[in-house]
Amino acid sequence: MRTKPCLVLILLFVSVELFAQPDFKRICSNLTTVNRQHPYLLFTSQEKAGMLERIKSDRKSSEILEKIVAEGKRFLLATVQPDAPARTIHTRYVGADPYREYMSGQMEAAFTLAFVYQVTGDEAYASKAFEYADRVCALESWVQSAHTFEVIYSRVWPYNVKDDQVVFTYDITASSISQDLSYVYDWIYSTLSKRQRDRIRGALLEKAITRVRGNYDYFWWSTAFKCNWSGICYTGLGLTALTLLNEDPQLTDVVARSCEGIWNMLDHIGDDGGWQEGRGYWAYGLGESVSFMDAIRRATGGEINMFKHRGLYPNPADFGMFGLTAGFGDGSGYPVGTRSVMNKLTEETGSATAAWYVQNFLRPSEEIFDLIWPTPAVQPEKPAECSRFFKSIDWAVFRKDFGPEYMTVACKAGMNDDPHHGHLDCGTFSLNWQNLNYIGEVPRAGYDERYFDEMRWEYTQASSKGHNVIAVNGEEQISAKLKDQPWRSNVGGKITQYQSEPAWAYAKMDPTHAYPGKELRLWNRWIILDKESNVVILLDKIGCARGSEIEIRFHPGVEADVKSDHVVLHGRRSETESRVRPGASRTRTNLAVPGGGGPELEMIPLYDGELAVVEGRQLSMPITEEDRSSWIPYFSTVLKAGASENYVATVFYPVRLKSKENAASQFKLDTKSGTPEVSCSLQGTSIKYTFTEGRVIRRSESAPK
């Protein structure tokens, strides 16, 4: 049946209205027409009564509340530490930050006590909450020491930021304090004297609002919309302005600017959910922003509803769910996001797949926000297709199904234009099975002082030599941005083909322009997951001068036994992989970190000529006071280029599929016809993959008996 034109126009109109940016200035200017009664940021007194009734009827919620009240009583009976320790500027060098710990500890106590006052009505908790808050107000600055001028000035600035950055008086840590202190002000307001109110109000104005308001152009994060800092910092400002509107109605301009900043950050989440900085920082930036998004939606009666932004609606958890195991850049391949935030996003969007992600991958937590944003009445629904191509950032993840028993392959191309959390890893991939990272990323240690400077690309974790990519005569990938140097355009690559079928999936990447172009002239990489057999095939097409040395490097996350012509990957976690990877989250985050063991895989390289499989290791030496050096193991296929264009295949296969004969008889690469073909003989089945110019063709047939 043909769709009626009028219906098409109606649907188009609805779509435009759904995703159009609201007139923030106009809407926010009307916020002062009502004198709001505290509390109002996250709930009103009437809504609180409903929340308490809901908690009573739910055993788990009642237990969480019991735990939080007990924590409040502990803080109530404790002695408030009067003075903060001396600030240490070079915290990432010495590996400790007692000033920040003091500040965060006092703020956590005030935040907890203020909430306990709201749910019990006992003013003793409110009185003690102010004591802790007063200590935070007394601090000269809420900025993290690692983000002060002495340390952060030499950082390479991200996209849409000018090189000339000299003001660093408001950061993500100051935003965190601003957020929580705004909640404290909102929750204990009715119990405070005018002097006490002005104490908190003055601190919020002095250490948040007046440092930024009217001076946005001097803060690098204010225009860095591809960076999680942008949404985080605007959230702290926005919540501060909202909680002070009765006393300072002129701050509607800060509310409007915060709306614009967070909306612009959401604009850089792809329609497919992709976020270039990686999954951990997607969860961090979005997770903080949700607090302001909820508060402004409530304050405007839904007139500003950023939950309907096209980067979130209708599938807000897609990057977290489909991106599992894709631990690229400084990000994480583990489940990301707090349960409460993902519950809130699920509720506001009605996403059944987001509910399924929360139910199956995020551990329950026992925090205050779990009571404010509980599990919504959305029926979880598993997605029908489990693989995903994130076209907006050129990442792809293939799997037959979710769960550790199904092999998952993640790969990425994309631009090398994120000097903040990106790596020089265009063309890399990871292979996960049974909760083991058989091939993956170099484990990332905690950040040191110089990790975000120009020497970032010397770190094993960030440089191309620390990723599963190739090098011709040692030539490494380059960054689009260096310190105080102009941006270079088109540095990176694209995923040019993607296909996912029930039996197999593949992607083709072109990372050629991630390199300077002196030694490597062409690189195409096809990567295939055969979902039925758990066989993974790489085909690299490498253009370079004849006789050049080609190295194809791999980093195992399990114990690897390197032979002369193949590698055995044992189903045991390696020592380097067992290290804890850093998170970029606050204490509210609760990530599920899987463990496990698995079967053995083997890797065999295929090339029409001589090659060698070599074992190596590279040193990781962070710049810290204590020696935290470690050796990072890898193995490589090394060969001399026999032509100007060379094809090298790499096959990973479960050892149980190995025949009694040599594996070379099972897996073959044929390039004689000019159209490469990789064939696999697997226990009575013959599978051939033909790599044509436009696509990969798979043919499967039973072998003759």
C-alpha positions in Angstrom: 0.0 0.0 0.0 1.4 3.4 -1.0 2.0 5.8 1.9 -0.1 8.9 1.7 1.9 12.1 1.2 0.1 13.9 4.0 1.2 11.1 6.4 4.8 11.4 5.3 4.7 15.2 6.0 3.1 14.6 9.4 5.8 12.1 10.3 8.6 14.4 9.1 7.1 17.3 11.1 7.0 15.2 14.2 10.6 14.1 13.7 11.8 17.6 13.3 9.9 18.8 16.3 11.2 15.9 18.4 14.9 16.7 17.7 14.9 20.4 17.1 16.9 22.5 19.6 14.5 24.4 21.9 14.8 28.2 22.4 16.7 27.9 25.6 17.0 31.6 26.4 13.3 32.3 25.9 12.2 29.3 28.0 14.7 29.8 30.8 13.8 33.5 31.1 10.4 32.4 32.3 11.8 30.3 35.2 11.5 33.3 37.5 7.8 33.6 37.2 7.4 31.1 40.0 8.9 31.3 43.4 9.9 27.7 43.9 9.7 25.9 47.2 12.7 23.7 48.1 13.2 20.9 47.5 12.6 21.0 43.7 15.7 19.9 41.8 15.0 16.2 41.7 11.8 15.9 43.6 9.2 18.0 45.5 7.8 17.4 48.9 4.8 15.8 47.3 6.8 13.6 45.0 9.0 12.6 48.0 6.0 11.3 49.8 5.2 9.1 46.7 8.8 7.9 46.6 8.7 6.9 50.3 5.5 5.0 49.7 7.1 3.2 46.8 10.2 2.3 48.9 8.0 0.9 51.6 6.3 -1.5 49.2 9.6 -2.8 47.7 11.9 -4.9 49.9 15.1 -4.1 48.0 14.5 -0.4 48.1 13.7 -0.5 51.8 17.0 -2.2 52.4 18.8 0.4 50.4 17.2 3.2 52.4 18.0 1.4 55.6 21.7 1.3 54.5 21.7 5.0 53.6 20.1 6.0 56.9 22.7 4.0 58.7 25.5 5.8 56.7 23.9 9.0 57.7 23.9 8.1 61.4 27.6 7.2 61.1 28.3 10.7 59.6 26.0 12.3 62.3 28.1 10.8 65.1 31.5 11.4 63.5 33.7 14.4 64.3 34.0 16.7 61.4 37.7 17.1 60.3 38.3 20.8 60.7 41.0 21.5 58.3 41.9 20.3 54.9 45.4 18.9 54.3 47.9 20.9 52.3 47.3 20.8 48.6 49.8 18.7 46.6 49.9 19.9 43.0 51.7 16.9 41.4 49.3 14.3 42.6 49.6 12.1 39.6 53.3 11.9 40.1 53.2 11.0 43.8 50.1 8.8 43.3 48.0 10.4 46.1 45.7 13.4 46.4 44.7 13.8 50.1 43.2 17.3 49.5 40.8 15.9 46.9 40.0 13.0 49.2 39.2 15.4 52.1 37.0 17.5 49.8 35.1 14.5 48.4 34.7 12.9 51.8 33.2 16.0 53.4 30.9 16.5 50.4 29.8 12.8 50.5 28.9 13.2 54.1 26.9 16.4 53.6 25.1 14.9 50.6 24.2 11.7 52.5 23.0 13.6 55.6 20.9 16.0 53.5 19.1 13.2 51.9 18.6 11.4 55.2 17.0 14.6 56.5 14.6 14.6 53.6 13.5 11.0 54.2 13.4 11.2 58.0 12.6 14.8 58.8 15.1 14.7 61.7 16.8 18.2 61.7 19.8 16.8 63.4 20.9 15.3 60.1 20.4 18.7 58.3 22.4 20.5 61.0 25.3 18.0 60.6 25.0 18.2 56.8 25.7 21.9 57.0 28.8 21.4 59.2 30.3 19.2 56.5 29.1 21.5 53.7 30.7 24.4 55.6 34.1 22.7 55.4 33.7 22.4 51.7 32.6 26.0 51.3 35.8 27.1 53.2 38.1 25.5 50.7 39.9 28.0 48.4 39.2 26.0 45.3 37.3 22.9 44.2 39.6 22.2 41.2 41.4 18.9 41.2 45.2 19.5 41.6 45.9 17.6 38.4 43.9 20.3 36.5 45.6 23.3 37.9 47.8 25.6 35.7 51.1 24.0 36.8 50.0 20.6 35.4 47.3 21.0 32.8 48.8 24.0 30.8 50.9 21.7 28.6 47.9 19.6 27.6 47.1 19.1 23.9 43.6 20.6 23.5 40.8 18.7 21.8 38.6 19.5 18.9 37.0 23.0 18.8 39.4 24.4 21.4 41.9 27.2 20.8 45.5 26.5 21.7 45.8 29.6 23.9 44.4 28.2 27.2 45.5 29.9 30.4 42.4 29.8 32.8 41.8 26.6 34.8 39.6 27.6 37.7 36.7 25.3 37.0 36.9 21.7 36.1 35.0 18.3 36.3 35.9 18.0 40.0 34.6 21.5 40.8 31.5 20.5 38.9 31.0 17.4 41.0 31.2 19.5 44.1 28.9 22.1 42.6 26.3 19.4 41.8 26.3 17.8 45.3 26.4 21.1 47.1 23.4 22.3 45.0 21.5 19.2 46.2 22.5 19.9 49.8 21.2 23.5 49.5 18.0 22.3 47.9 17.4 19.6 50.5 18.2 21.4 53.8 17.2 24.9 52.7 14.2 25.1 55.1 16.4 24.4 58.2 19.1 26.9 57.5 19.5 30.4 58.9 20.0 33.3 56.5 23.7 33.2 57.3 24.0 29.5 56.7 22.1 29.9 53.4 24.4 32.7 52.3 27.4 30.6 53.3 26.5 27.9 50.8 25.1 30.3 48.3 28.3 32.4 48.4 30.5 29.4 47.9 28.5 28.3 44.9 28.6 31.7 43.4 32.3 32.2 44.1 33.7 28.8 43.2 31.3 28.0 40.3 29.1 30.7 38.8 31.3 33.9 38.9 34.4 32.0 37.8 32.6 31.0 34.5 29.6 33.3 33.9 30.6 35.9 31.3 34.0 34.2 30.9 33.0 31.1 28.9 35.4 31.9 26.1 38.3 31.4 28.6 37.4 27.9 29.6 38.6 25.2 27.1 35.7 22.8 28.0 33.0 25.4 27.1 33.4 24.6 23.4 34.9 21.1 23.5 31.6 19.4 22.7 33.3 16.2 21.6 34.7 15.8 25.1 32.9 14.5 28.2 34.2 17.6 30.2 31.7 19.8 28.3 28.6 18.1 29.6 30.0 17.5 33.0 31.1 21.1 33.7 27.9 22.6 32.3 25.9 20.3 34.5 27.5 21.6 37.7 26.9 25.2 36.5 23.3 24.5 35.5 22.3 22.8 38.8 24.0 25.6 40.8 22.0 28.3 38.9 18.8 26.4 39.2 19.1 25.9 43.0 19.8 29.7 43.4 17.1 31.1 41.2 14.9 32.4 44.0 17.8 34.5 45.4 19.5 35.2 42.1 16.9 35.2 39.3 19.4 36.8 36.9 21.1 33.4 36.7 18.6 32.2 34.1 21.3 33.1 31.6 23.5 30.4 33.2 20.7 27.9 33.0 20.2 28.6 29.3 23.9 28.5 28.6 24.2 25.1 30.4 21.3 23.8 28.3 23.1 24.9 25.1 26.4 23.3 26.3 24.8 19.9 27.1 22.7 19.9 24.0 25.8 20.6 21.9 27.6 17.7 23.5 24.6 15.4 22.8 24.8 16.6 19.2 28.1 14.7 19.0 26.6 11.4 20.0 25.8 9.7 16.7 22.4 8.7 15.5 23.6 5.2 16.2 24.8 6.1 19.7 28.5 6.2 19.0 30.8 8.5 21.0 34.4 9.0 19.8 36.0 9.2 23.2 34.9 5.7 24.0 32.3 3.9 26.1 33.6 4.8 29.6 33.7 8.5 28.9 30.4 8.3 27.1 28.9 6.9 30.3 30.7 9.4 32.5 29.8 12.5 30.5 26.2 11.4 29.9 25.8 10.1 33.4 26.6 13.4 34.9 24.6 15.4 32.4 21.4 13.4 33.2 21.2 15.1 36.6 20.8 18.5 35.0 18.7 17.1 32.1 16.2 15.8 34.7 16.2 19.0 36.7 15.6 21.3 33.8 12.9 19.1 32.4 11.1 19.3 35.7 11.7 23.1 36.1 10.3 23.8 32.7 7.4 21.4 32.9 8.9 19.3 30.0 9.3 22.3 27.7 13.0 21.5 27.7 13.3 17.8 27.4 16.8 16.7 26.3 15.9 13.1 26.8 14.2 13.4 23.4 17.5 14.4 21.7 18.2 12.2 18.7 21.5 11.0 20.3 19.4 9.4 23.1 15.9 8.8 21.8 14.7 6.1 21.4 17.7 3.9 22.1 19.9 5.6 24.8 22.0 2.5 25.8 23.0 1.2 22.4 26.7 2.3 22.8 26.9 0.6 26.2 25.2 -2.6 25.0 26.3 -3.2 21.4 29.8 -1.8 22.2 30.6 -4.4 24.9 34.2 -5.6 24.5 35.1 -2.5 22.4 37.6 -1.1 24.9 39.2 1.3 22.4 41.1 4.5 23.4 41.1 5.3 27.1 37.6 3.7 27.3 36.3 0.4 28.5 35.0 -2.7 26.9 33.2 -3.7 30.2 29.6 -2.8 31.0 29.5 0.9 31.5 27.0 3.3 33.2 25.4 3.4 36.6 22.2 1.4 37.0 20.3 4.5 38.3 21.3 6.7 35.3 20.4 3.9 32.8 17.1 3.4 34.6 16.4 7.1 34.2 17.2 7.0 30.5 15.1 3.9 30.1 12.2 5.6 31.8 12.4 8.8 29.8 12.8 7.1 26.4 10.8 3.9 27.0 13.6 1.9 25.5 13.0 -1.9 26.0 16.5 -2.7 24.8 18.0 -0.3 27.4 16.0 -2.0 30.1 17.4 -5.3 28.8 21.0 -3.9 29.0 20.4 -2.8 32.6 18.8 -6.1 33.6 21.6 -8.3 32.1 24.8 -6.3 32.4 24.7 -3.7 35.2 25.1 -4.9 38.8 22.5 -3.6 41.3 23.9 -0.8 43.5 22.8 0.7 46.8 23.1 4.4 46.3 20.8 7.4 46.9 20.1 7.8 43.2 18.9 4.2 43.0 16.0 5.4 45.2 15.4 8.5 43.1 15.7 6.8 39.8 14.5 3.2 40.3 13.9 0.5 37.8 11.0 1.7 35.5 8.0 -0.2 34.4 9.5 -0.9 30.9 9.5 -4.5 29.8 13.0 -5.6 28.8 13.5 -6.8 25.3 16.6 -8.4 23.8 17.6 -6.9 20.5 17.0 -9.1 17.5 20.3 -8.2 15.9 23.4 -8.4 18.2 26.1 -6.9 16.0 26.3 -3.2 15.3 28.2 -0.8 13.0 28.6 2.6 14.6 29.0 4.5 11.4 29.2 7.8 13.2 32.6 6.9 14.7 33.7 4.0 12.4 33.5 1.2 15.0 32.0 -2.2 14.4 31.2 -5.1 16.8 30.1 -8.5 15.6 28.7 -11.4 17.6 26.2 -14.2 17.0 24.6 -13.4 20.4 25.3 -11.8 23.7 26.9 -13.9 26.4 30.4 -15.2 27.1 29.9 -18.4 25.1 29.7 -16.4 21.8 32.9 -15.0 20.3 32.9 -11.2 19.9 35.1 -9.2 17.5 35.3 -5.4 17.7 37.2 -3.3 15.3 37.7 0.4 14.7 38.9 2.9 12.1 37.9 6.5 12.6 39.9 9.7 12.8 43.1 10.2 14.8 41.8 13.6 15.9 41.1 13.0 19.6 44.2 14.0 21.5 42.3 13.8 24.8 41.2 10.2 25.0 41.9 8.7 21.6 44.8 6.5 20.6 46.7 6.0 17.4 44.9 2.8 16.7 43.1 3.1 13.4 42.6 -0.4 12.0 42.9 -2.2 15.4 40.6 -5.0 16.6 39.9 -7.2 19.7 38.8 -10.7 20.0 36.8 -11.8 23.1 35.5 -15.2 24.1 34.4 -16.7 27.4 35.1 -13.4 29.2 38.7 -13.5 28.0 40.4 -10.9 25.8 42.4 -13.2 23.6 43.6 -10.4 21.4 43.0 -6.8 22.5 44.3 -3.5 23.8 47.3 -2.9 26.0 46.1 -2.6 29.6 45.9 1.0 30.6 47.5 2.1 33.9 46.4 5.1 35.8 47.0 8.5 34.3 50.3 10.3 35.1 51.1 13.9 34.7 52.3 13.8 31.1 49.8 11.4 29.6 47.8 14.2 28.0 50.7 16.3 26.8 52.3 16.0 23.4 54.4 13.1 24.6 51.1 11.2 24.9 52.0 9.4 21.6 55.2 8.1 23.2 53.2 6.0 25.7 52.8 2.4 24.7 49.1 2.5 25.6 48.3 5.4 23.2 50.9 4.9 20.3 50.2 2.7 17.3 52.9 0.3 18.5 50.7 -0.6 21.4 47.8 -1.7 19.1 47.0 -4.4 16.7 48.0 -2.6 13.6 50.7 -2.8 11.0 54.0 -0.9 10.4 56.1 -0.7 7.3 59.7 -0.1 8.0 58.7 0.9 11.5 56.5 3.8 10.4 53.8 4.6 13.0 50.5 6.4 12.8 50.3 10.1 13.4 47.9 12.4 15.3 45.9 15.1 13.7 46.8 17.5 16.5 50.0 18.3 18.3 50.7 21.0 20.9 50.3 24.5 19.5 50.3 23.2 16.0 47.5 23.5 13.4 45.0 20.7 12.9 45.7 18.3 10.1 42.6 17.2 8.3 41.7 13.6 7.2 44.2 11.8 9.5 42.6 8.4 10.1 40.4 6.0 8.2 37.0 4.7 7.5 35.0 1.4 7.7 34.1 1.2 4.0 32.1 -2.1 4.1 30.0 -3.8 6.8 27.7 -6.8 6.7 26.1 -9.0 9.4 24.4 -12.2 8.6 23.1 -15.0 10.8 26.2 -17.2 10.0 28.9 -14.5 9.7 29.8 -10.8 9.7 32.6 -8.7 8.4 33.9 -5.2 8.0 36.5 -3.6 5.7 38.7 -0.8 7.0 40.9 1.6 5.2 43.4 3.1 7.7 45.8 4.3 5.0 45.6 8.0 5.9 46.4 7.3 9.6 50.1 7.1 8.5 52.5 9.8 7.2 52.5 8.1 3.8 56.2 7.8 3.4 56.6 4.0 3.9 53.0 2.7 3.9 51.1 3.7 0.8 48.0 1.6 1.2 46.4 -0.5 3.9 43.0 -2.2 3.7 42.0 -4.6 6.4 39.1 -7.0 6.2 38.0 -8.8 9.4 35.6 -11.7 9.4 33.8 -13.5 12.2 32.4 -16.9 11.2 29.7 -17.0 13.9 29.1 -20.8 13.5 32.6 -22.0 13.9 34.1 -19.1 15.9 36.8 -18.6 13.3 38.2 -15.1 12.8 39.9 -14.2 9.5 42.0 -11.0 8.9 43.1 -10.1 5.4 45.5 -7.2 5.1 46.3 -5.6 1.8 49.5 -3.6 2.2 50.9 -1.3 -0.4 54.6 -0.3 0.0 57.9 -0.5 -1.8 59.1 -3.9 -2.7 61.5 -5.3 -0.1 60.1 -3.2 2.8 59.7 -4.9 6.1 56.1 -5.4 7.1 55.1 -6.0 10.7 51.6 -7.1 11.7 51.4 -6.8 15.5 49.0 -8.5 18.0 48.6 -8.0 21.7 47.4 -11.1 23.6 45.3 -10.8 26.7 45.9 -14.4 27.6 49.0 -16.5 27.9 50.5 -17.0 24.5 52.9 -19.7 23.3 54.6 -18.3 20.2 55.9 -20.9 17.7 57.9 -20.3 14.5 54.8 -20.4 12.3 51.8 -20.1 14.6 50.7 -19.0 18.1 48.7 -20.9 20.7 46.5 -18.7 22.8 45.7 -20.5 26.1 42.4 -19.8 27.9 44.1 -18.3 30.9 44.2 -14.6 31.7 47.7 -13.1 31.3 49.4 -11.2 34.1 49.2 -7.8 32.2 45.5 -8.3 31.4 44.6 -9.0 35.0 45.5 -5.4 36.0 42.6 -3.2 36.9 41.9 -0.6 34.2 41.1 2.9 35.3 37.6 4.2 35.3 36.5 7.7 34.7 33.6 7.6 37.0 32.5 9.0 40.4 31.6 6.9 43.4 28.1 6.4 42.1 29.3 4.1 39.3 29.1 0.4 39.7 30.6 -1.5 36.8 30.4 -5.2 36.3 33.9 -6.6 35.6 33.8 -10.1 34.2 36.3 -12.8 34.9 36.6 -16.4 33.5 38.5 -18.9 31.5 38.1 -20.4 28.1 39.3 -22.8 25.4 42.5 -22.6 23.4 42.8 -20.7 20.2 45.5 -20.9 17.6 46.6 -18.2 15.2 48.2 -19.0 11.8 49.5 -16.4 9.3 49.1 -17.1 5.5 51.3 -15.4 2.9 52.6 -16.3 -0.6 56.2 -16.1 0.5 58.5 -16.3 3.5 57.4 -15.0 6.9 58.3 -15.3 10.5 56.2 -15.2 13.7 58.2 -13.4 16.4 57.7 -12.7 20.0 58.5 -9.4 21.7 57.7 -7.1 24.6 57.6 -3.4 25.0 58.2 -1.3 28.2 55.5 0.7 29.8 57.1 3.3 32.1 54.6 5.9 33.5 56.2 9.1 34.9 55.5 8.5 38.6 57.4 8.8 41.8 57.3 5.0 42.3 58.5 2.6 39.7 55.4 1.2 38.1 57.1 -0.1 35.0 55.9 -3.3 33.2 56.6 -5.3 30.1 53.8 -5.6 27.6 54.0 -8.8 25.6 53.1 -9.0 21.9 53.8 -11.2 18.9 54.1 -10.2 15.2 54.0 -11.6 11.7 57.1 -10.2 10.0 57.8 -10.4 6.3 59.5 -8.7 3.4 57.2 -7.1 0.8 57.4 -9.3 -2.3 55.4 -6.8 -4.4 54.0 -3.3 -4.4 50.8 -4.7 -3.1 50.9 -7.6 -0.6 48.1 -9.8 0.8 48.6 -11.4 4.3 45.9 -13.4 6.0 45.7 -14.2 9.6 43.3 -16.9 10.9 42.3 -17.5 14.6 40.5 -20.8 15.2 39.6 -23.0 18.2 42.1 -25.7 18.7 39.3 -28.3 18.8 38.7 -27.6 15.1 42.3 -28.5 14.2 42.7 -31.6 12.1 45.4 -34.2 12.5 47.3 -32.7 9.6 49.2 -29.5 9.6 46.9 -26.4 10.0 48.4 -25.0 6.8 46.4 -27.7 5.0 43.2 -26.5 6.6 43.6 -22.8 5.9 44.8 -21.4 2.6 45.2 -18.0 1.0 45.0 -17.9 -2.8 45.9 -14.6 -4.6 46.9 -15.9 -8.0 43.6 -14.9 -9.7 44.0 -11.3 -8.5 40.9 -11.7 -6.3 42.1 -13.0 -2.9 40.4 -16.0 -1.4 40.7 -17.6 2.0 39.5 -21.1 2.4 38.8 -23.0 5.6 38.3 -26.8 6.0 36.5 -27.4 9.2 35.5 -30.9 10.2 33.6 -31.8 7.1 32.7 -28.3 6.0 34.5 -26.2 3.4 34.1 -22.4 3.7 35.5 -20.0 1.2 35.7 -16.2 1.5 36.3 -14.3 -1.7 37.3 -10.7 -1.4 36.0 -8.8 -4.4 36.3 -5.1 -4.9 32.8 -4.4 -3.7 32.1 -7.0 -1.0 33.1 -10.3 0.5 31.4 -13.4 -0.7 31.0 -16.5 1.6 30.4 -20.0 0.2 29.9 -23.0 2.4 29.6 -26.6 1.3 30.0 -30.0 2.8 33.4 -31.6 2.0 33.2 -34.9 0.1 33.3 -38.0 2.3 
